[in-house]
Amino acid sequence: MAREYPVEPYRIKAVEPIPVTTRAQRTQALGRAGYNTCLLRADEVTIDLFTDSGTNAMSDRQWAAMMVGDEAYCGSSSFYRLEDTVARYYGYPELIPTHQGRAAENILAQCLIRPGHHIPGNMYFPSTRVHLERNGGIFHDVIIDEAHQPDADVPFKGNVDPDKLHKVIAEVGADNIPLFWIHATVNMAGGQPISLGNLAEVREIADHHGIPVILDAARAVENAWFIKCREPGQADRTVADILRNICDLTDGATMSAKKDSFANIGGWLGVRDPSLAEAARGLVVVYEGMHTYGGMAGRDMEAIATGIEESVREENISARVGQVEYLGEKLLDAGVPVVRPIGGHAVFLDAGAILPNIPRDQFPAQTLIAAIYQVAGVRGVERGAVSAGRDAVTGENHYPELELVRLAIPRRTYTQSHLDAVAAGVIDLYNERHHITGGLRFVHEPPTMRFFQARFEPVNGALL
Ligand SMILES: *Cc1c(COP(=O)(O)O)cnc(C)c1O
C-alpha cells in the first residue's frame, strides 16, 4: 500500500485491558448469544466495532472539564458554556440540551409534525423515522439512486436528488411538508457525505416553498472533512468554516453528541426561530429535564463543549476518517467486497457478494458477522434483511437492496495495529468463506425491532 495515513494525534495516558479469547471460547459464546452479536457480552469481544456511538475515548481535557461541571438545577454555567460553543461552531443561537440525539428528534418532531404531513430526507435513520411516524408523518427517501449501489464510487453519495424532491412536493403539496430532514453524513448509506453545492440547492428549493431545513448533525464534522477533501474549491478552507457553512444553510439541527463530539452521552436541538425554541423548551421539561440541562449532568455538557472544540481540529478529523479509510483500503486491497467509497465512520462489507451461496432467507450478513466474531473476536453489526424486519401486511421478510455488515470505528479508541488485526481476521475469514455452506435460521424472532433480541441457529448445525 503506497498511501500514507495520518498518525494518531494523541498518546495513551490511561489504558483499558481488552479481553483476549480463544476460538473455542468464542464458539461457545456465539452459541449462548444465539448467533446474534447484539447478545454477546462486551467482555466476550476483543475488538468492538458494533458502533461509533458513545464508544469514543475522551481526551484528558474532556475529563478535566468534567470536574468543573456545574450541577445547578437551574442556570448551570456548564449549560451556558455549551450554548456558547454550539453557537460558535454550529451557529444556532437557541440551544435545547437533551440526553441523546433521539430525544432531540422526539421534541422537534412533536413541535413540527402532524398527521398527514410528509417529510422528505436523504435516506432515513431508524430513530428519526420512528419519531416522525409516531407523530403521523410519512417519510420520503429523496437520496440519489447511487446511494443504494454498493460499488457506485461517487464522491457525494449522500446527495439529495432534486428531481425526486420536486416530485414529492408536487405530489403532496408544500403545505403538507413541515420540514426537510437532511443527514450529513448519511449513516444508512454507509457514512456517505452530502456536498455543499447540493445542500445549497436543497436550501433554494426549501426557500422557494417556505419549508424549513433541519440537519441531522451527528456526523456533520466528518461530512465537512469530506467536503474539504472532495468538493472543488473547498480545499483551502478550515473544517470549522465548512461546518459553519453547512449549518448556515439550515434552520436547525438535531445532534447526537455521542458521535462527532467525542462524548459518551448527550445531545441537543439547535434552532434559530425563538418561538420554535420556546415550544421545544416546553417539551424538554416534560421528557428530559429543565431546559438548562435536558437530561444531562453539568459535567456531560462540559465534556461535549470541549469535545466540539476538539472535533473540528484538522489533525483529529483527518486521523479519524483516515483510520476508517485505512481499514477499508486494506480489505479492498485483499479483494474483500466493501462498499465504496469508504464512509466516514464505518467500513461496510458486502455480505451478499462475500457469501453468494447463502440464500437471503438464511441471512448472509448475519451469518458473516457471526463468523467474523468466531474467527477474529471482532464484533460488528448486521445491516440487511434481519434489521429490515417483516412487512406489516404480508408478514414476508423485507429484502433490502443492500445486505451488509457494518464495522464501525469508535473515535480515538483503537490503534492502527488493532485495525491490522481486524483486517487480518476478516481476510482470513474471506479466504475460508467456501467452508460456510449454510446460513442461519430463527429460533426466536421478536415481533418488533427483531435484530436486537433475535436468536438463531446454523441450518447445517455449525457455521464453520
Ligand atoms: C446516533 C444517531 C442518532 C440518534 O442519536 P442517539 O444519541 O443514539 O439517540 C440520530 N441520527 C444519526 C445519524 C445517528 O447516527
The ligand as an SDF file (V2000), in Angstrom:
LIG
                    3D

 15 15  0  0  0  0  0  0  0  0999 V2000
  -26.8830    8.0070   16.5940 C   0  0  0  0  0  0  0  0  0  0  0  0
  -27.6850    8.7700   15.6410 C   0  0  0  0  0  0  0  0  0  0  0  0
  -28.9030    9.3510   16.0050 C   0  0  0  0  0  0  0  0  0  0  0  0
  -29.5510    9.1260   17.3640 C   0  0  0  0  0  0  0  0  0  0  0  0
  -28.7610    9.6090   18.3820 O   0  0  0  0  0  0  0  0  0  0  0  0
  -28.6800    8.8910   19.8130 P   0  0  0  0  0  0  0  0  0  0  0  0
  -27.7270    9.7620   20.5570 O   0  0  0  0  0  0  0  0  0  0  0  0
  -28.1890    7.4950   19.5990 O   0  0  0  0  0  0  0  0  0  0  0  0
  -30.0470    8.9280   20.3880 O   0  0  0  0  0  0  0  0  0  0  0  0
  -29.5640   10.1070   15.0540 C   0  0  0  0  0  0  0  0  0  0  0  0
  -29.0710   10.2710   13.8080 N   0  0  0  0  0  0  0  0  0  0  0  0
  -27.9070    9.7320   13.4310 C   0  0  0  0  0  0  0  0  0  0  0  0
  -27.4060    9.9460   12.0450 C   0  0  0  0  0  0  0  0  0  0  0  0
  -27.1770    8.9520   14.3240 C   0  0  0  0  0  0  0  0  0  0  0  0
  -26.0420    8.3770   13.9200 O   0  0  0  0  0  0  0  0  0  0  0  0
  1  2  1  0
  2  3  1  0
  2 14  2  0
  3  4  1  0
  3 10  2  0
  4  5  1  0
  5  6  1  0
  6  7  2  0
  6  8  1  0
  6  9  1  0
 10 11  1  0
 11 12  2  0
 12 13  1  0
 12 14  1  0
 14 15  1  0
M  END
$$$$
